[in-house]
Amino acid sequence: MKVRFQALLLVGSVVLTGCPRDKTDDGLTLAEASQAVDESTIGSQGEGVTSETIEISTSFTIGQAVQTAAQELSTFIASQRPCASVTLSGSTVTVAYGVNGSCIYNGHVITGTSEVTITKNDAAGVTVDHQFTALSNGLVQVDGTAEVTWTEANQSRHVVHDLVIERLRDQKTVDSSGDRTQTPLSGDLTTGIVVNGTRTWTSGAGTWDLTIDDVQMRWGDPIPQAGMYTLLTPKSKALTLGFKRADADTITVTLSGPKRSFSFDVSSTGESTAR
């Protein structure tokens, strides 16, 4: 039977009161494991919100003038997002979500603004700059920037971001920066992406460093459904997080660290439950 991990922490504290743990034991604790899952989930949710916006902003012809490409992109986004207000100024397209009705994608209501500027578009490559202002899916809100580059020969996206991500249910905030590569999941961008790269963020707990190895991210999921994270905690403990889909609404995370491992089920809302 599954129980909330807060309850498990309470039980653990009672046990430790009766039988003190060896002070030399520096193994991974349940509290540290649950915190690591919680921290990494916020970052994944924030990147998920921006990734959907990034992908729709690649729909223009490579090689034409940046202003012409922006016009093409503006027309395409307006056709795909009738719920949004889309405006064009030079090579910049501004999308304000929810102006013309609710924008609902993957079961979430999208609000806020995304400003897309095409700064380079030629045979040597494409560069698109993004500015996010209060961009939200109802679970997290994102403010910040991302630079996205790719070429006609190599359609994988190279994304460098600098974001502030706030989880709306408790106002927990992380400052995140990252450098990652995105490719289509099973060759289909409408399904999701495969991500490799790095991410660093700072929260109230300190600084976290993450390496991302072949993680599969479906649109709408709060965390990857497959792949591996390698995480260095603020206390310099090296952890690995492996992901496996349990059902349509649940992904199981197995977190391994010094001496111990723990598993959690993460729901589509991003809430974690210890197994």
C-alpha positions in Angstrom: 0.0 0.0 0.0 1.3 3.5 -0.9 1.6 6.1 1.8 2.6 9.8 1.6 6.3 10.3 2.0 5.6 12.9 4.7 4.1 10.1 6.8 7.1 7.9 6.1 9.4 10.7 7.4 7.4 10.9 10.6 7.7 7.2 11.1 11.4 7.4 10.4 11.8 10.0 13.1 10.1 7.9 15.7 12.3 4.9 14.9 15.4 7.0 15.1 14.3 8.3 18.5 14.2 4.8 19.9 17.4 3.6 18.1 20.0 6.3 17.4 21.6 6.0 14.0 25.4 5.6 13.7 26.7 9.2 13.5 29.3 8.0 11.0 26.6 6.9 8.6 26.6 9.5 5.8 24.2 7.5 3.6 21.3 8.9 1.6 18.2 9.6 3.8 14.6 9.5 2.8 14.3 13.2 3.5 17.2 14.0 1.1 15.8 11.6 -1.5 12.3 13.2 -1.4 13.9 16.7 -1.6 15.9 15.8 -4.6 12.9 14.5 -6.5 10.9 17.6 -5.5 13.7 20.0 -6.6 14.3 18.2 -10.0 10.5 18.1 -10.7 10.2 21.8 -10.5 12.9 22.3 -13.0 11.5 19.7 -15.4 8.0 21.3 -15.2 9.5 24.7 -16.1 11.5 23.3 -19.0 8.4 21.5 -20.2 6.4 24.8 -20.4 9.1 26.6 -22.3 9.9 23.6 -24.6 6.4 23.5 -26.1 6.7 27.3 -26.9 10.2 26.7 -28.3 9.0 23.9 -30.6 6.1 25.9 -32.2 8.5 28.7 -32.7 10.7 26.7 -35.2 8.0 26.7 -37.9 9.5 28.9 -40.6 11.6 28.4 -43.8 15.4 28.4 -43.2 17.4 30.8 -45.4 15.0 33.6 -45.9 15.4 37.1 -44.4 14.7 37.3 -40.6 11.8 39.6 -41.1 10.2 37.4 -43.7 10.8 34.3 -41.4 9.1 36.2 -38.5 6.1 37.0 -40.7 5.8 33.3 -41.7 6.2 32.3 -38.0 3.6 34.9 -36.9 1.0 33.5 -39.4 1.7 29.9 -38.3 1.4 30.6 -34.6 -1.8 32.5 -35.1 -3.3 29.6 -37.0 -2.3 27.1 -34.3 -3.1 29.3 -31.3 -6.3 31.2 -32.0 -6.8 31.6 -28.2 -3.7 33.9 -28.2 -2.9 37.4 -29.4 0.0 37.3 -31.9 1.7 40.5 -32.9 4.7 41.1 -35.2 7.3 43.9 -35.0 10.3 43.5 -37.3 11.8 40.1 -36.6 10.0 39.7 -33.2 6.8 37.8 -32.7 5.0 38.3 -29.4 2.4 35.7 -28.2 0.1 36.6 -25.4 -1.7 33.4 -24.3 -5.4 33.4 -23.3 -6.3 36.8 -24.7 -8.9 35.3 -27.1 -10.2 32.6 -24.8 -8.6 29.8 -22.8 -5.4 28.2 -24.3 -5.6 24.6 -23.2 -2.7 22.2 -24.1 -2.0 18.8 -22.7 -4.8 19.3 -20.2 -3.3 22.6 -18.8 -4.4 26.2 -19.2 -1.5 28.2 -20.7 -1.2 31.9 -19.7 1.5 34.6 -20.0 3.6 35.9 -22.8 6.4 34.6 -25.0 8.4 37.0 -27.2 10.3 35.3 -30.0 13.0 37.1 -32.0 14.7 35.5 -35.0 18.2 36.9 -35.0 19.8 34.6 -37.6 18.4 32.5 -40.4 20.8 31.4 -43.1 22.5 28.3 -44.5 25.0 28.4 -41.6 22.4 28.1 -39.0 19.4 29.5 -37.2 19.3 31.5 -33.9 16.1 32.3 -32.1 15.9 34.3 -28.8 13.0 33.8 -26.4 11.8 36.0 -23.6 9.2 34.5 -21.2 7.1 36.6 -19.0 4.8 34.9 -16.4 4.4 32.0 -18.8 2.4 29.3 -16.9 0.6 26.0 -17.3 -1.2 26.5 -13.9 1.4 24.4 -12.1 4.5 26.5 -12.5 5.2 30.0 -13.8 8.4 30.8 -15.8 10.2 34.1 -16.4 13.5 34.4 -18.2 15.3 33.8 -21.5 16.4 31.0 -23.8 18.6 31.0 -26.9 17.8 28.2 -29.4 20.0 27.3 -32.3 19.9 24.6 -35.1 20.8 24.0 -38.7 19.0 22.7 -41.7 21.2 19.6 -41.7 20.9 19.0 -37.9 17.4 19.5 -36.7 18.2 18.9 -33.0 17.7 22.0 -30.9 20.5 23.5 -28.8 18.9 25.4 -26.0 20.7 27.6 -23.5 18.3 29.0 -20.8 18.3 31.3 -17.8 15.0 31.0 -16.0 13.2 31.7 -12.7 10.6 28.9 -12.1 7.9 29.3 -9.4 5.7 26.4 -8.4 2.3 28.0 -7.9 0.9 25.7 -5.2 3.5 26.7 -2.6 5.4 29.6 -4.3 8.7 27.7 -4.1 11.1 29.3 -6.6 14.3 28.1 -8.3 16.8 30.0 -10.4 17.8 27.7 -13.2 20.4 27.8 -16.0 21.1 25.1 -18.5 22.7 23.9 -21.7 20.9 21.1 -23.4 20.1 19.4 -26.8 16.6 18.4 -27.8 15.6 15.9 -30.4 12.1 14.5 -31.4 10.8 11.6 -29.3 10.5 8.6 -31.6 11.0 11.0 -34.5 7.7 12.9 -33.6 7.9 16.3 -32.0 4.1 16.3 -31.4 4.8 13.5 -28.8 7.7 14.9 -27.0 11.5 15.3 -27.0 14.7 13.5 -25.9 17.0 15.7 -23.9 20.8 15.6 -23.2 22.8 18.2 -21.4 23.2 20.0 -18.1 21.2 22.1 -15.7 22.2 24.0 -12.6 19.7 25.7 -10.2 19.7 27.5 -6.9 16.9 27.2 -4.3 16.5 27.8 -0.6 18.4 24.6 -0.1 21.5 25.7 -2.0 23.0 24.9 -5.5 22.2 21.7 -7.4 24.0 20.4 -10.5 22.4 18.0 -12.9 23.6 16.0 -15.9 20.8 14.8 -18.2 21.4 11.6 -20.2 18.9 10.5 -22.9 15.8 11.5 -20.9 12.5 11.1 -22.7 10.1 13.9 -22.0 6.4 13.8 -23.2 4.5 17.0 -23.4 2.3 17.3 -20.3 4.5 15.1 -18.1 6.1 16.8 -15.1 9.2 14.6 -15.3 10.9 12.3 -17.9 9.3 8.9 -18.6 12.7 7.3 -19.3 16.4 8.1 -19.1 18.8 9.1 -16.3 19.7 12.2 -14.2 22.9 12.4 -12.3 22.5 15.0 -9.5 25.0 16.6 -7.2 23.2 18.0 -4.1 24.1 21.1 -2.1 25.7 18.7 0.4 27.9 17.3 -2.4 26.1 13.9 -2.4 26.1 12.3 -5.9 22.7 10.8 -6.7 21.2 9.1 -9.8 17.5 9.3 -10.7 16.2 6.7 -13.1 12.7 7.1 -14.7 10.1 4.5 -15.7 6.5 5.0 -16.7 4.1 3.1 -14.4 0.8 4.1 -16.1 -0.7 7.0 -18.1 -0.8 9.2 -15.1 2.2 8.0 -13.1 6.0 7.8 -13.5 8.2 6.0 -11.0 11.5 7.6 -10.0 14.2 5.4 -8.5 16.8 7.6 -6.7 20.1 6.0 -5.6 22.8 7.5 -3.5 25.3 6.7 -0.8 24.4 3.3 0.8 20.6 3.5 0.0 18.0 3.9 -2.8 14.4 5.0 -2.7 11.5 5.0 -5.2 8.7 7.5 -5.7 5.6 7.7 -7.8 5.2 11.1 -9.4 1.7 12.1 -10.7 0.8 14.3 -13.6 0.5 17.2 -11.3 4.1 16.8 -10.1 3.2 15.5 -6.6 5.5 12.7 -5.2 4.5 9.6 -3.2 7.1 7.3 -1.6 6.7 3.7 -2.7 
